[in-house]
Amino acid sequence: MGEGTGKSRTIVTIYGQQYTIVGQESPDHVKEVAGLVNDKMKEIKGKNPYLDTGKLAVLAALNIGDELVKLKEKHNNQEKDGE
């Protein structure tokens, strides 16, 4: 996920499923990201109760990806305005 010195294993639960995440980020960071995904899946499920888990996961990824792209665009625009 990012920079660090060594790999760590972190167990998280996302939408009722347990995952072991191996990476260089701190366990707190991994848990925060997993919580974001879990919350987004629950939010979407609340609006679309008949979605299966696979479709729910894809929609959550699309929503989070959309938020990321918008934040990157905003950041890039702010950098341009500061030049």
Beta strands, then each sheet from edge to edge (+ up, - down):
strand 1: 8-14
strand 2: 17-23
sheet 1: 1+ 2-
end
